[in-house]
Amino acid sequence: MITSMLRFSRPVCHRLPRVGIARPNLLSPAINRVPNVRSYATGRREEAPKVRYLFYTFIFSTFVLYLATTQINKKQPKKSFSEDEFRAYEEETGLKRRSRLIKNEDREKYTFYAVPFVHRQKFIDILENKLGSRQVKVIDPEEVVKKEIETEGHYSILLQELQANKKPMPKGLMTALIKNEIRNYLNTRNGTFDTNFILRNYPQTTDEAIKFENEVSEIKKCIALHYDILNELEKTKGPEGARLVNNVLGYYDAVKKTKIITYNHDELDEKMQDVVLEIL
């Protein structure tokens, strides 16, 4: 009986080690899976800073590119303006983008003779007569201002205020008035014919001279009487005014457009004949 019991227990004892050995094998897959999960989580944490770095780099690069493009665009001249933008652009840069009133193809049809200062009306009358082979239009700034006020033109209120307060005209205003006068003339029947314009006592500053050539037309010849410049200019305009007029003569002389006429009182007509032949 004992022998039979031993026989029965031997298989039982033989199975116990197998059960004990099997447990670690059952747990091993779970143990092996834990490191894999932890490794994946660590990888995501390491990738997050890389993504943020790339994102910030992209934002910074875009910002730098925007700044560079903006600076380039600022250096390029604008091709279109609103009215307010154009005025601001003129004040800021001093550049003129308006086309001239007299187109290049009409420069021979309409010619301009500047007389920055003249004391005697006789000189203008003789010059007008000598240029009379074509239509002649004499433009006198004093008459232009008077006409603007009487007709209640665009600048009439401003002109009245300046006169009432005895203030000088702002830079460019006289040229704007003369430009309007020329434009109005071109719209008349006489304006359809070839015309010589005589600008009496204009321009009297280099700023006005430059503005006129930028916005209206080139001056063909700048004419002055030596006697008037020497004896009457400073008495009429004062030292500063005389200096400004002489600057205008120098400005045109630099491009060989100034003609100073020296004459005796009894030979002005003869001298003017020579001058007209020269400039024509």
ZATIMAR-517396 format. One record per residue: z, y negated, x of N, C-alpha, C, O in turn; residue in three letters. Coordinates in steps of 0.001 Angstrom, whole numbers, padded with zeros to 6 digits, always signed. Atoms other than C-alpha are relative to their C-alpha. Layout:
// ZATIMAR-517396
ZYXZYXZYXZYXALA ...
END
This chain:
// ZATIMAR-517396
+000000+001197+000824+000000+000000+000000+000000-001238+000852-000716-002206+000597MET -000040+001139-000937+000873-002316+002818-001344-000181+000637-001838-001288+000847ILE +001328+000053-000617-002366-001408+004368-001006-000635-000910-001852-001413-000470THR +000936+000600+000961-004225-002321+001237+000216-001477-000158-000736-002234-000348SER -000297+001436+000118-002451-005658+001037-000566-000762+001184-001095-001865+001042MET +000549+000654-001182-003443-006465+004573-001506-000141-000113-002081-001159+000273LEU +001447+000063+000188-007004-005671+003758-000388-001124-000953-001407-001791-000770ARG +000299+001022+001003-006863-008012+000788+000185-001404+000557-000574-002320+000241PHE -000318+001347-000502-005319-010915+002695-000919-000434+001125-001075-001634+001352SER +000851+000373-001138-007679-010827+005641-001177-000867-000437-001487-001859+000223ARG +001092+000905+000431-010583-012256+003711+000496-001384-000382-000167-002394-000144PRO -000544+001303+000402-008314-014963+002307+000258-000845+001215-000105-002020+001259VAL -000284+000751-001240-007127-015943+005775-001297-000417+000684-001362-001462+001333CYS +001276+000310-000641-010691-015872+006953-000681-001190-000667-001390-001947-000004HIS +000644+001097+000728-011803-018337+004217+000669-001342+000245-000007-002370+000214ARG -000707+001287-000130-009111-020991+004838-000569-000864+001110-000815-002048+000877LEU +000582+000859-001048-010483-022185+008188-001331-000588-000418-001644-001727-000072PRO +001307+000512+000428-013920-022510+006590+000148-001210-000914-000604-002181-000824ARG -000229+001138+000901-012520-024768+003864+000445-001203+000798-000033-002314+000571VAL -000493+001111-000824-010660-026868+006433-001090-000620+000856-001109-001838+001035GLY +001086+000489-000862-013717-027195+008667-001039-000744-000813-001676-001673-000316ILE +001054+000599+000830-015985-028129+005764+000305-001432-000387-000626-002206-000611ALA -000352+001362+000460-014046-031315+004825-000569-001104+000894-001156-002069+000404ARG +000611+001055-000830-015043-033320+007884-001506-000105-000190-002056-001205-000134PRO +001448+000039+000202-018675-032341+007269-000369-000715-001281-001397-001389-001355ASN +000269+000682+001272-018444-033585+003676+000187-001503+000124-000520-002275-000523LEU -000277+001439-000146-017039-036941+004770-000940-000673+000985-001097-001894+000955LEU +000803+000598-001069-019403-037439+007691-001152-000868-000512-001426-001913+000079SER +001069+000920+000471-022310-038829+005626+000543-001351-000412-000068-002382-000129PRO -000596+001272+000426-020006-041456+004110+000394-000832+001206+000204-002048+001241ALA -000415+000722-001207-018627-042301+007537-001217-000583+000703-001166-001695+001228ILE +001215+000475-000663-022150-042605+008910-000642-001171-000734-001300-002014-000124ASN +000612+001098+000759-023201-044920+006066+000724-001317+000206+000084-002363+000100ARG -000768+001246-000139-020443-047498+006693-000536-000872+001125-000752-002064+000910VAL +000553+000846-001071-021756-048663+010094-001337-000622-000371-001618-001755+000020PRO +001300+000547+000388-025234-049102+008577+000153-001215-000891-000577-002193-000730ASN -000236+001129+000903-023901-051405+005836+000498-001187+000783+000019-002303+000587VAL -000553+001102-000793-021895-053474+008299-001070-000610+000903-001088-001828+001082ARG +001065+000498-000868-024899-053793+010629-000959-000890-000785-001414-001902-000252SER +000915+000776+000850-027091-055121+007765+000601-001350-000341-000094-002365-000305TYR -000669+001261+000341-024521-057757+006748+000039-000924+001204-000175-002128+001067ALA -000040+000821-001215-024173-058958+010338-001375-000593+000288-001470-001739+000728THR +001356+000496-000212-027967-059291+010598-000323-001179-000891-000979-002121-000447GLY +000260+001106+000922-028111-061549+007550+000740-001242+000438+000223-002355+000344ARG -000747+001170-000468-025366-063757+008951-000675-000610+001217-000639-001829+001386ARG +000673+000531-001182-027329-064086+012203-001314-000690-000361-001726-001631+000318GLU +001266+000600+000392-030575-064912+010376+000186-001341-000698-000707-002186-000635GLU -000227+001246+000753-029034-067718+008264-000098-001242+000876-000794-002180+000486ALA +000157+001189-000858-028630-070217+011170-001441-000213+000457-001884-001353+000599PRO +001393+000138-000409-032197-069481+012266-000831-000657-001094-001675-001505-000805LYS +000733+000580+001122-033534-070340+008810+000322-001480-000138-000566-002309-000341VAL -000396+001410+000089-031511-073552+008699-000619-000801+001136-001072-001926+000924ARG +000586+000704-001153-032741-074493+012182-001486-000281-000225-001965-001382+000046TYR +001416+000205+000276-036368-073970+011181-000213-001043-001084-001136-001854-000998LEU +000112+000971+001092-035847-075967+007989+000228-001419+000498-000542-002329+000193PHE -000296+001343-000519-034240-078908+009788-001090-000473+000970-001442-001652+001000TYR +001084+000354-000917-036940-078793+012467-001230-000473-000761-001889-001434-000365THR +001144+000390+000829-039613-078971+009784+000203-001394-000593-000713-002217-000583PHE -000286+001317+000582-037918-081944+008092-000121-001087+001057-000726-002131+000812ILE +000047+001001-001077-037520-083794+011389-001438-000259+000449-001829-001407+000659PHE +001393+000160-000425-041137-083141+012409-000803-000786-001029-001629-001628-000676SER +000691+000733+001066-042380-084376+009043+000345-001477+000038-000526-002329-000138THR -000443+001398-000057-040316-087557+009371-000645-000733+001174-001099-001868+001030PHE +000626+000618-001176-041626-088253+012889-001484-000243-000250-002011-001294+000115VAL +001420+000155+000310-045207-087685+011708-000229-001153-000964-001191-001908-000821LEU +000099+001104+000963-044647-090078+008796+000140-001351+000689-000622-002279+000416TYR -000194+001267-000716-043326-092799+011104-001215-000343+000855-001652-001493+000891LEU +001158+000247-000859-046238-092396+013499-001206-000446-000821-001922-001368-000430ALA +001122+000366+000867-048790-092552+010671+000166-001397-000553-000797-002159-000640THR -000268+001340+000535-047119-095630+009204-000288-001068+001028-000883-002097+000707THR +000240+000990-001051-047228-097454+012534-001489-000174+000267-001950-001289+000508GLN +001447+000091-000211-050915-096628+012970-000652-000784-001122-001526-001616-000882ILE +000573+000707+001144-051706-097847+009460+000300-001485+000044-000514-002302-000384ASN -000357+001416-000085-049861-101103+010114-000901-000735+000972-001198-001915+000784LYS +000840+000641-001007-052043-101768+013150-001436-000157-000476-002171-000990+000056LYS +001357+000097+000501-055247-101243+011185-000104-001152-000992+000778-001305-001837GLN +000145+001105+000951-056557-104322+009319-000212+000512-001410-000937+001481-001635PRO +000153-000394+001391-056279-104078+005576-001395-000351-000486-001978-001355-000077LYS +001341+000222+000516-059539-103807+003696+000015-000541-001414-001024-000963-001922LYS -000105+000558+001339-058274-104903+000302+001365-000637-000167+002365-000154+000364SER -001223+000756+000192-055663-107399-000809+000110-000438-001453-000894-000699-002116PHE -000233+000782+001203-054092-108695-003943+000038-001458+000435+000075-001751+001630SER +000008+001420-000356-054070-112491-004118+001240-000372+000797+001154-001077+001802GLU -001249+000320-000702-050418-112700-003077+000035+000626+001388+000497+000000+002342ASP +000033-000665-001303-050906-110170-000269-000916-000745+000965-000612-000870+002152GLU +000931+000718-000863-053878-112128+001039+000611-001284+000523+000467-001608+001702PHE -000639+001237-000446-051940-115389+001133+001051+000295+001068+001142-000399+002080ARG -001029-000365-000978-049069-113683+002929-000640+000433+001316-000134+000116+002392ALA +000697-000453-001207-051517-112072+005360-000524-001185+000807-000423-001196+002034TYR +000494+001200-000685-053094-115451+006165+001122-000724+000722+000969-001147+001868GLU -001120+000708-000605-049698-117025+006794+000563+000767+001187+000985+000172+002178GLU -000613-000816-001039-048518-114122+008913-000883+000117+001244-000380+000082+002367GLU +000895-000258-001126-051601-113608+011086-000874-001180+000389-001318-001276+001533THR +000893+001119-000277-053613-116787+010824-001464+000399-000019-002343-000421+000247GLY +001381-000450+000043-056716-114682+010447-000643-000347-001334+000024-000385-002368LEU +000726+000362+001207-059370-115641+007941-000972+001114-000362-001770+001568+000458LYS +000892-001054+000433-061139-113048+005888-000969-000489-001085-001799+000290-001555ARG +000915+000511+001001-062938-115283+003408-001387-000183+000610-001521-000555+001776ARG +001354+000262-000464-066690-115466+003693-000264-001495-000095+000325-002183-000929SER +000327+001419+000014-068157-118878+004431-000731-000381-001287-001456+000414-001885ARG +000702+000514+001177-069368-121012+001577-001502-000020+000252-002288+000344-000622LEU +001421+000014-000371-072686-121471+003391-000307+001287+000762+000202+001503+001862ILE +000341-001274-000626-074157-118071+004193-000866-000230+001242-001492-001278+001397LYS +000761+000120-001249-075803-117436+007546-001478-000296-000250-002103-001045+000500ASN +001426+000209+000266-079254-117354+005983-000300-001409-000520-001459-001819-000569GLU +000194+001368+000509-078691-120879+004562+000417-001071+001000+000459-002251+000651ASP -000491+000976-000978-077481-122546+007752-001048-001045+000358-000697-002186+000659ARG +001056+000981-000275-080852-124209+008359-000276-000870-001220-000732-002006-001093GLU +000226+000770+001234-081080-125322+004754+001058-001076-000180+000755-002190-000609LYS -001108+000956+000135-077669-127018+004768+000618-000224+001383+001206+000689+001964TYR -000542+000315-001325-076648-128769+007991+001086-001060-000129+001059-001895-001034THR -001183+000864+000097-073420-130641+008692+000175-000801+001286+000115-000263+002391PHE -000238+000927-001110-072790-133663+010911+001373-000627-000202+001621-001299-001203TYR -001367+000516+000109-069168-134580+011554+000118-001329+000730-000371-001489+001849ALA -000322+001291-000623-068071-138146+012252+001513-000163-000129+001975-000754-001105VAL -001465-000022+000141-064303-137779+012941+000627-001376-000205+001647-001504-000882PRO -000528+001353+000228-063760-141535+013094-001138-001005+000090-001942-000982+001021PHE +000967+001091-000019-065910-144507+012215+000671-001221-000611+001334-001128-001644VAL -000623+001233+000481-064795-148105+011774-000950-000805-000876-000526-001457-001831HIS +000963+000810+000731-067977-149673+010491-000880+000874-000889-001446+001868-000434ARG +000840-000722+000940-069805-148453+007408-001469-000050+000412-002245+000842+000067GLN +001392+000145-000429-073045-149687+008983-000473+001223+000771-001630+001630+000667LYS +000372-001181-000780-072988-146708+011303-000400+001145-000923-001395+001823-000666PHE +000307-001069+000949-072938-144269+008363-001312-000298-000715-002119+000606-000933ILE +001240+000373+000691-075705-146186+006595-001221+000273+000873-002228+000801+000402ASP +001123-000231-000914-077947-146051+009665-000228+001495+000196-001368+001960+000182ILE +000124-001450-000186-077215-142355+010229-000609+000648-001236-001458+001532-001125LEU +000547-000540+001245-077939-141605+006579-001494-000290-000100-002277+000565-000516GLU +001410+000383+000063-081224-143481+006798-000842+000822+000975-001955+001234+000648ASN +000756-000734-001013-082287-141692+009977-000132+001482-000340-001073+002144+000097LYS +000058-001410+000402-081542-138291+008466-000682+000176-001350-000623+001254-001943LEU +000530+000015+001364-083395-139173+005269-001249+000802-000235-001827+000722-001319GLY +001165-000851+000239-086255-136742+005775+000327+001122-000988-000573+001736-001561SER -000466-000981+000982-084185-134382+003614+001030-000686-000892+001369-001852-000692ARG -001107+000514+000799-081560-134839+000940+001189-000284+000922+001451+000481+001850GLN -001177+000342-000796-078478-136556+002404+001189-000159-000937+001116-000864-001943VAL -001237+000084+000776-074961-136134+001037+001112-000447+000934+001475+000269+001867LYS -001114+000517-000792-072189-138303+002503+001298+000377-000705+001476+000104-001892VAL -001299-000392+000559-068693-136907+001981+001087-000789+000710+001281-000667+001919ILE -001081+000840-000513-065822-139344+002428+001318+000538-000551+001495+000560-001769ASP -001267-000561+000487-062311-137813+002235+000750-000909-000972+001338-000422-001938PRO -000693+000914+000908-060878-140941+000592-000602+000064-001399+000122+000062-002394GLU +000668-000088+001296-063470-140734-002170+000251+001354-000664+000384+001443-001884GLU -000253-001346+000539-062906-137003-002571+001388+000070-000627+001550+000616-001718VAL -001371+000009+000527-059144-137492-003040+000067-000815-001286+000676-000388-002268VAL +000005+000863+001185-059701-140326-005503-000631+000714-001197-000112+000652-002311LYS +000692-000727+001063-062137-138215-007523+000847+001153-000530+000869+001411-001734LYS -000846-001135+000405-059749-135237-007561+001117-000461-000923+001440+000219-001897GLU -001085+000522+000839-056962-137356-009028-000538-000477-001343+000053-000192-002385ILE +000560+000555+001237-059165-139102-011591-000460+001084-000958-000319+000939-002173GLU +000494-001087+000853-060661-135861-012876+001078+001031-000314+000815+002039-000970THR -001129-000924+000213-057226-134171-012923-000358+001412+000461-000196+002393-000265GLU +000369-001285-000572-058438-131417-010673+001208+000850+000358+002353+000496+000076GLY -001037-000991-000315-056481-128452-009374+001110-000578+000875+002273-000196+000741HIS -000977+000548-000944-054753-130498-006659+000480-001401-000384+001159-002058+000406TYR -000285+001390+000362-054330-133746-008595+001495-000316-000003+001901-001356+000514SER -001448+000260+000066-050574-133455-009230+000593-000046+001402+001392-000929+001715ILE -000496-000020-001377-049872-132539-005618-000400-001270+000741+000414-001854+001457LEU +000474+001204-000685-051981-135440-004357+000757-001241-000463+001081-002112+000344LEU -000752+001144+000517-050193-137903-006621+001418-000023+000563+001937-001086+000903GLN -001352-000068-000567-046806-136701-005394-000005-000405+001473+000890-001119+001926GLU +000091+000355-001421-047899-137009-001762-000195-001504+000176+000411-002120+001052LEU +000234+001438-000091-049170-140527-002330+001238-000791-000403+001567-001798+000225GLN -001191+000714+000467-046056-141579-004244+001105+000016+001047+001837-000962+001199ALA -001049-000134-001020-043781-140317-001455-000488-000347+001407+000255-000226+002381ASN +000601+000384-001282-046136-141481+001325+000131+001107+001047+000499+000875+002199LYS -000063-001159-000888-046259-138010+002808-001402+000411+000429-002358+000214-000320LYS +001324-000467-000449-049119-136567+004873-000416+001257-000757+000417+001973-001312PRO +000510-001201+000660-051327-133865+003446+000383+001239+000798+000371+001213+002029MET -000246-001254-000726-050360-130292+004281-001281+000490+000666-002392+000181+000233PRO +001143-000514-000767-052598-128526+006762-000939+000811-000888-000509+001716-001603LYS +001014-000751+000740-055820-127296+005191-000356-000573-001352-001381-000199-001922GLY +000269+000524+001340-055624-129297+001961-001280-000830-000028-002082-000707-000954LEU +001198+000833-000012-058294-131803+002957-001253+000854+000075-002255+000551-000572MET +001158-000898-000100-060654-128997+003912-000267+000692-001326-001422+000879-001707THR +000169-000634+001312-060025-127288+000563-000677-000956-000981-001538-000540-001757ALA +000611+000996+000885-060934-130507-001273-001475-000208+000342-002322-000278-000548LEU +001388+000195-000422-064092-131007+000775-000841+001231-000324-002005+001111-000708ILE +000719-001230+000347-065075-127390+000257-000365+000011-001481-001483+000379-001841LYS +000290+000071+001436-064799-127849-003514-001098-001018-000290-001966-000783-001131ASN +001030+001028+000190-066883-131030-003290-001382+000532+000379-002363+000281-000321GLU +001282-000575-000426-069618-129196-001390-000464+001057-000991-001647+001115-001326ILE +000359-001037+000972-069525-126270-003822-000556-000633-001276-001561-000172-001817ARG +000483+000675+001208-069915-128620-006775-001396-000585+000213-002242-000544-000680ASN +001324+000563-000292-072861-130309-005081-001067+001092+000006-002170+000881-000499TYR +000972-001094-000063-074586-126978-004456-000398+000488-001385-001463+001081-001552LEU +000285-000421+001371-074431-126313-008194-000797-001044-000783-001072-000851-001967ASN +000830+001018+000647-076426-129468-008979-001465+000207+000384-001787+001044+001228THR +001430-000096-000315-080196-129939-008912-000263-000407+001440-001031+000254+002139ARG +000202+000450-001381-080034-131873-005640+000448+001055+001006-000096+001155+002106ASN -000518-001024-000891-078072-129013-004137-000943+001155+000230-000695+001991+001099GLY +000981-001063-000214-081071-126729-004453-000976-000339+001120-001707+000530+001594THR +000912+000434-001060-082971-128775-001844+000703+000043+001358+001930+000078+001443PHE -000557+000088-001353-082521-128822+001918+000805-001287+000119+000352-002353-000300ASP -000917+001143+000005-079600-131146+002606+000685-000165+001345+001104+000806+001976THR -000828+000374-001148-077983-132943+005524+001305-000587-000530+001293-001557-001288ASN -001316+000503+000406-074244-133446+004989+000584-000838+001136+000598-000411+002291PHE -000703+000852-000961-072480-136320+006751+001466-000046-000406+001794-000508-001499ILE -001442-000023+000271-068696-135870+006941+000621-001236+000642+000801-001295+001858LEU -000513+001283-000494-067241-139362+007253+001515+000088+000213+002261+000486-000681ARG -001434-000050-000348-063857-139605+009021+000608+001387-000242+001719+001520-000754ASN -000458-001390+000146-063538-135832+009010-000809+000863+000970-001998+000616+001173TYR -001441-000329+000000-062269-133628+010582+000753-000854+001015+000187-001302+002012PRO -000813+000823-000899-059428-135519+012226+001090+000791+000705+001919+000214+001409GLN -000863-000897-000781-057467-132520+013532-000798+001261+000326-001728+001625-000394THR +000699-001241-000359-058597-129372+015288+000272+001103-001019-000577+001969-001231THR -000298-000993+001035-056855-127297+012603-001003-000106-001145-001512+000906-001625ASP +000961+000194+001080-059103-128832+009939-001405+000372+000459-002187+000922-000316GLU +001323-000349-000529-062153-128406+012176-000207+001510-000001-001265+002002-000393ALA +000092-001464-000041-061438-124708+012655-000071+000571-001406-000857+001481-001672ILE -000007-000487+001381-060690-124175+008975-001350-000244-000668-001848+000607-001404LYS +001308+000297+000585-063935-125880+007981-001042+001002+000487-001824+001519-000312PHE +000997-000926-000532-065992-123677+010281+000269+001437-000433-000657+002245-000507GLU -000326-001340+000491-064159-120579+009075-000392+000184-001457-000809+001272-001853ASN +000128-000149+001451-064551-121291+005370-001235-000666-000597-001639-000318-001706GLU +001150+000716+000578-067536-123609+004893-001262+000271+000808-002140+001006+000355VAL +001186-000179-000832-070083-123741+007718+000263-000544+001398+001284-001185+001652SER -000089+000562-001344-070654-124585+011344-000414-001470-000015-001220-001896-000844GLU +000403+001388-000199-070909-128203+012451-001163-000019+000994-001068+000538+002088ILE +001151+000059-000909-074313-128925+013962+000233-001004+001117-000108-000747+002272LYS -000259+001026-001002-073234-132111+015734+001201-000835-000416+001373-001176-001586LYS -001145+000895+000202-070062-134162+016107-000352-001326+000673-000576-001375+001882CYS +000493+001288-000491-070954-137851+016480+001120-001036-000047+001906-001075-000994ILE -000997+001072-000035-068777-140789+017495-000569-001200+000735-001405-001064+001628ALA +000379+001239-000677-069254-144411+018512+001035-000314+001067+002229-000406+000783LEU -000903+000278-001110-067777-145161+021894+000821-001260-000252+002011-001298+000061HIS -000702+001261+000251-066882-148711+020829+001151+000208-000994+002258-000284-000774TYR -001038-000228+001012-064955-147551+017739+001149+000840+000557+002316+000556+000288ASP -001033-000857-000583-063101-144836+019643+000858-000793+000980+002076-000620+001029ILE -000709+000740-001034-062165-147227+022427+000826-001157-000565+001927-001425-000083LEU -000620+001249+000448-061245-150319+020397+000679+000070-001366+001578-000724-001642ASN -000504+000009+001370-060469-149336+016811+000842+001224-000372+001653+001159-001295GLU -000647-001256+000400-059165-145767+016738+001513-000107+000006+002151+000181-001007LEU -001459+000045-000087-055607-146323+017938+000587-001068-000915+001676-000881-001458GLU -000491+001043+000898-055229-149543+015947+000039+000492-001444+000913+000105-002219LYS +000094-000491+001378-056233-147711+012778+000887+001216-000247+001552+001303-001280THR -000688-001280+000207-054646-144286+013262+001334+000100+000718+002105+001020+000443LYS -001220-000112-000793-051796-144993+015685-000207+000940+001178-001214+001646+001237GLY +000160-000833-001207-051213-143204+019016-000170+001486-000302-001027+002144+000288PRO +000087-001430+000306-050658-139756+017493-001304+000333-000705-001952+001329-000385GLU +001267-000224+000692-053614-140032+015135-001182-000089+000938-002135+000682+000825GLY +001078+000139-000983-055811-141220+018000-000086+001236+000886-001179+001694+001220ALA -000019-001205-000839-054730-138248+020101-000644+001176-000731-001409+001934-000134ARG +000546-001111+000780-055617-135808+017310-001515-000115-000144-002228+000883-000039LEU +001451+000191+000128-059074-137326+016798-000691+000285+001330-001742+000925+001358VAL +000580-000290-001319-059766-137218+020536+000001+001495+000297-000894+001997+000976ASN -000021-001457-000149-058742-133557+020475-001175+000644-000731-001763+001611-000247ASN +001151-000514+000750-061403-132943+017826-001285-000206+000795-002116+000697+000892VAL +001183+000265-000825-064027-134610+020015-000060+000960+001185-001131+001447+001545LEU -000044-000951-001102-062889-132433+022903-000302+001420-000439-000942+002179+000289GLY +000244-001341+000546-062974-129313+020725-001500+000258-000144-001994+001310+000263TYR +001448-000177+000159-066640-129835+019845-000750-000187+001318-001810+000403+001523TYR +000649+000191-001294-067490-131026+023339+000025+001288+000823-000867+001527+001637ASP -000103-001270-000729-066338-127639+024676-001162+000932-000324-001517+001792+000482ALA +001163-000818+000383-069255-126062+022785-001271-000849-000030-002270-000484-000650VAL +001166+000883-000175-071626-128941+023621-000563-000495-001330-001777-000543-001526LYS +000434+000533+001295-071730-130332+020098+000394-001462-000208+000044-002054-001229LYS -000436+001391+000148-070183-133766+020689-001037-000945+000600-001553-000727+001696THR +000907+001046-000473-072413-136819+021000+000708-001348-000144+000949-001809-001260LYS -000615+001323-000009-070762-140114+021980-001104-001039+000197-001852-000982+001173ILE +001050+001017-000061-073010-143112+021314+000573-001285+000579+001497-001876+000021ILE -000375+001271-000627-072614-146083+023628-001111-001003-000278-002280-000724-000010THR +001026+000946+000428-074398-149189+022391+000517-001432+000071+001724-001672+000098TYR -000298+001406+000233-074500-152951+022258-000236-000288-001478-000972+000441-002143ASN +000057+000260+001436-074183-154541+018837-001423-000176-000511-001690+000076-001686HIS +001370+000256+000450-077874-155392+018721-000934+001189+000213-002130+001086-000058ASP +000874-001139-000278-079162-151952+019685+000471+001293-000664+000027+002378-000291GLU -000508-001202+000664-077294-149566+017383-001116+000765-000690-001186+001991-000593LEU +001073-000667+000728-080348-148847+015274-000909+000777+000946-001330+001893+000642ASP +000852-000669-000983-082404-147999+018345+000690+001229+000580+000060+002270+000769GLU -000761-001136-000528-079678-145756+019729+000051+001135-001017-000071+002307-000659LYS -000079-001029+001034-079369-143945+016419-001312+000749-000119-001328+001948-000398MET +001299-000668+000037-083070-143228+016472-000070+001075+001083-000545+002183+000838GLN +000003-000966-001101-082672-141520+019839+000921+001179-000301+000584+002328-000015ASP -000966-001057+000307-079617-139576+018652-000565+000961-001027-000453+002177-000876VAL +000550-000853+001057-081337-138304+015529-001123+000872+000543-001212+002051+000202VAL +001064-000798-000603-084363-137192+017500+000579+001118+000860+000035+002220+000920LEU -000637-001001-000863-082046-135375+019879+000606+001135-000812+000403+002305-000486GLU -000719-001034+000750-079984-133535+017270-000915+000779-000928-000591+001900-001318ILE +000931-000709+000861-082964-132623+015123-000925+000909+000813-001780+001587+000243LEU 
END
